[in-house]
């Protein structure tokens, strides 16, 4: 068990995803992340499906401790300041100006802890014409140009998980780590501002590079066409995914696996650039072929032909794959009140040691008395 950040304390005053995701990444690396929540209700994500322990909340809050603090109460705010005085990092994801109203703006906290890394996450940044606009995941995806790349071109509708929220949290944790590295050499704290718009624009870098480099405006099919990526339904209703990229051997392997070598004599398909131009025709040809056998059978044929592929798993299958089981990606957790569960461990493996221990997400104020006692001992000790 390796806890790289075991000597780092993070105070997170975050809700929903961006702030909690940033805190989770640091917690997964071993930091002592203390989640500060509103008494009674806590992080609004707790009640997303009723109760105070929704799967939405659980996703971004494992490996943390929870304390309930009312920032409008002077005594509670004093406790928060005492907590910040012991911290290395503070994370909040309010709209610009809200933290200051709550008494947790940068100036207030830096007066308590001058070397603090102060991370402020917002939707559109701390200044500019859109700074006060409300922002959620879909808004940031759309504003950054990313949504158009993952939306069906016909009958458009939003699909997929909360990518912008999660990506912003990951970028925030990366920036925090860089600031911590600098502080270890200089002793200087930093303010880190990161917006969902900026994070998703950077994540969408490939699209902007194509536009600024060659004037191409990418769409949802731009990458899969060029990379020669496919999904096909098999006879059992399950899917297989194939990504051939550019090497000719993978195309030839697909022809071998499907017994379609004659396609190499077709001028529409015998060169990669032609296959790119005629991908729709290829899909029409291969769709009925893949429906003639099961997913497992096709995967075996593709494996023998060394074609890059995978079953397109649902979440109930993915971590039962032999490779996923070998890597022990799914790990058990236990909460004294909420019971046993399963989660996904962090992907890091330091010195051949994956961290297989994950603390279950805390219930509201689960560690409140414990943390307050720690602060009192620090004062009197």
N, C-alpha and C positions, 0 to 999 in steps of 0.2 A: 504494500500500500504506500504510494508516494503522494505526499501532499506538498507540492512545490510552493504554494503560497501560504503555508501554515502560519507564518508570522505576520500576515497582512489582515487587518480588520477593515471591513467595508460596512458602512451604514447606508442602507438603501431605503429611500422614501419614494418608492415607485409603485405604480399601479398598472394593471393590464399586462402589456408585454414588453415594451422597449426597455424600460428601467429594470424590471424583474429579470429579463433575459440577460442583460449586462451583468447583473448581480449573480445570476446562476452560473454563467461561464467562469466567473472568478471563484465562486463556491466550488464548482467542479474541480478546480485546480487547487483546492484546499484552503482558500481564504475563509476567515470567520465572517460570514455575511449576516448582518443583523437587519432583518426586515422590520421597519417601523410602520405600524398600521394604525388606522383610525379605530378607537375603541368601539366595540359592538358590531361593526360591520366589516372592518378591515379592508383589504384590497377589494375593489368592486368585482374583480374577476372571480373571487371566491364564490359568489352567488350566481354565476352565469347560468347554472343549471339547477338553481335552488340550493338551500343549505349554505355552508361556508367552506366547502371542500370540493369544488367542481374540478373535473379533469382539466379544464382550461387553466385554472389556478395551479394545479399540481404540476403541469408541464414545465413551468418556468420558476418553480420555487423550492425545488429539492435542495438539500444540503445547506439550508439556512436556519437561522433562529428567528423567532417572531416575538416582538414586544409591542404592546398597544400603548400609544402615546397620543394625547390630545394636545396638539400644538397651540390651541387657543387657551389652554390652562397654563398659567405661569409656572406652577410647580412641575407640571409635565414637561414644559418647554425647557426648564432648567435641567431636567433629567436628560433630555435629548442633547443639550449642549455638553453635559458631562460625558455622554456617550461619544459625541463627535470629538471631544478632546482626546479620546483614546484611539481614534480611528486614523487610518491611512487614506481612505477614499470615502467620498460621499456621492451618492447617485440620486438624482431626481429627474422625473420626466413630466413636469408640469408645463403648461403654456408659459411663455415668457411673462415674468412679473408675478406669477402666483407664489413662487417660492419666497419671494421677498415679503409678500403679505402674510405668509405663514411663519415668518421669522427664521427661515432657513435659506436665505439668499447667501451668495458667496461672501459678501462683506461681513455679515453676522457670524458666519461659521469660521471664516479665516481669523476673526478676532479671537475666537476660541482656540483655533489650531492653525497657526500660520503655514505649516508645511503640508496642509491638506491638499489632496487631489480632488478637485470639485468638478463633477461631471454633470452637465445639464443637457438633457435630451429633449428635443422639441420636434414639432412637425415641420415647420418651415424656417427655423432659425430664430435668433434673438433680435433681429432687426429686419427692416424691409416691409413692403406693402402687404405681404401675406403672413407676417409674424403672428398675428392674433387669430388666424383662421383655425378652426378645429381640424384635426387630422387624425385619421385612422389608416389602417393598412391599405385599403383599396385606394384611398385618396393619394397616398404617397406613391403607390404603384403607378397610378394614372399620371400624376404630375411629373414623374421622372421618365416617362416614355416607356416604362416596362410593361404596363398592363396590356398594351396593344400587341406585345410579343407573346402573351400567354392566353389570349382570348380567342375563341373560335372565330374565324373570319366570317362565317355565316351564323345567323341567330346568336349574336354575341351575348355572352353573360359571364359574370365573374366566376372563375373556377380556381380551385386549389387552395392551399393553406395560406396563413398570414406571413407571407414572405418578407414584406417590407419591415414589419415589426421585428421579426427575428433577425434579419440582416442588420438592422440598425443597432440592436442590442449587441450583436457580435462585433460590429465595428467599434462600438463604444468600449467594449471590454478590451479590444486591441489597443485603442488609444490610451486607456487607463494603464495598461501594462507598460506602454512606452513611457508614460509620465512617471510611473513608479521606478522604471529603470534609470531615468534621468535623475530622479530625486535621490536614488541610492548613491549617486556620485556628487550631487551638488547640494542636497538638502533642501532644494527649492520645490515648493508646491506649484501646481498648475491648475488653471481652469480649462476644462475641455468642453467645448460646445459641439454638439453633433445633432444634425436634424435628419429626419426621415427622408426628406427630399435629397439632401446631399449624399446620404448613405446609398439610396437606391440609384441615384445618378451614377455614382461610382461603380456600383454593382452592375449597372447597365452599360459599362464602359465599351463593350464590344460593339454595341449598336451605334454609339456615338463615334467610335473610331471609324466604322464603315462610312458613316455619313460625312465626317470631316475629311476623311482620306480619299474616298472615291465617289461621294455624293449619293451613296445608296441608302435609302430609307428601308430598314429591315422590317419584316412582318413576321407573323407567327410561324410561317413555313420556311423562312430564309435559312435558318441554321440546319433544321433537319433535312432539307433538300441537299445542301452542300455537303453535310456530313454523312449523307446517305443512311439516315436513321429511319427505322420502321417499327410499327407494332402490328402484329397480326393476331386475330382470334383463331383459336384452334378448335378441334371438333368437340372438346369437352367444355367449351365456353370460356376457357382460360386464355390468357394472352402471353405472347412471347415478344420480347423487344430485341432488335438487332441494330447494331451501329457499326457500319463497315469502314467509315472514314475513307482515306484515299488509297491504301495499299491494294493493288490488284488481286493479291492472293485471297483477300476476304470475299471479294465478289466471286471469284472462282470457287471458293469454298461453299458459298451459298448455292451456286449452281449445282455443285456436286451433291450437297445435302438434299436438295429438292429435285434432283434428276432433271434439271432444266438447262443442261449444257448447250442446247441448241440456241439459247438466247444470245450466246456469244457471236452467233452468225448474223444477228439482227443489227443493222447499223444504228438503230436507236439506243442500243445498249452495250455495244462492244468497246466503248471508251467511256471513261469516268465522266467527262464533261457532257457527253450525250445522255448518260444515265441521269445526270442532274436535270437536264432539260426535259426528260421524259419520265420523271419519277411517278407521276400519276398513272401512266400506262403500266409501269412495273407493279404498282400497288394493285391495279386491276388484275394483273396476271397472277400475282402471288396470293392474293386474298383467298380465292377458292382452293388453291393448293394447300394452304396451311389449315383449312377447315377439314382436310381429309384425315388428319391424325391428331392425337392428343398433344397437349403441351409437353408432357414429359418425353414423349417419343421424339418430338421435334427438337427438344433441347439435347437429347442424346445424339441425334444426327448432326446438329450444328456443332456440338462439342467435338465429335469425331472429325469434322471438316475444319476445325479451328476457326470458326466464325465467332466474332465477338457478340455475345448475346446474353440474355438472362430471362428467366421467367419474370413477367411483369406482376409481381406479387401484390396482394392486398396486405394490410397490416397484420392480419391473423396468420399469414404464411411467412412473411419475410424473415423473421428472426428464428424460424424453425428450419431454415435452410442449413445444411451441414456446415457450410463455411461460417455462417453467423453463429451457430452453436459452438463451433470450434473456438471462435474469438470471444465467446462469452459476452456478447453484446447485450443480451437481456439479463438483468440481474434482479434478485429479490430485494425488497425493502420491507421494513416493519415499522409501524407506528403504534405506540402503546395504546392509543385510543381508536385509531381508524383501522388497525389491523394490517394484514399482509397484502403486498401488492408486488407488481413487477414494473421495472422501468428500463430505460436504455442508459448504459454507463457512458461516461465521457469517452471520447475517441482516443485520448492520449495514452501512450504507452512509453513511460520513461524507464530506461534501463531494463527493458523487457518485462516491466511490471505494470500491467493495466490496473486501474483502480476499480476493483469490483465491489467496493462498499459505497453505497449511496444512502444518505439519510433521507427518510421520507419527508415530504413537505410539511412544515409545521402547522398545527392548528393555530387559530388566532390567539396571540398572547401566550403561547405555550411556554415560552422561555422568559416571560416578563419578570417574574419574581427572581429568577436566577440571574438575569442581567442586572437588575436593580441592586441585588445583593453584591454582585461583582463591583459595581460602581461605588457602593458604600464602603466596601473593604478597601478599595483604592484610595478613597478619601481619608479613611481612618488609619490605613496601614502606612 
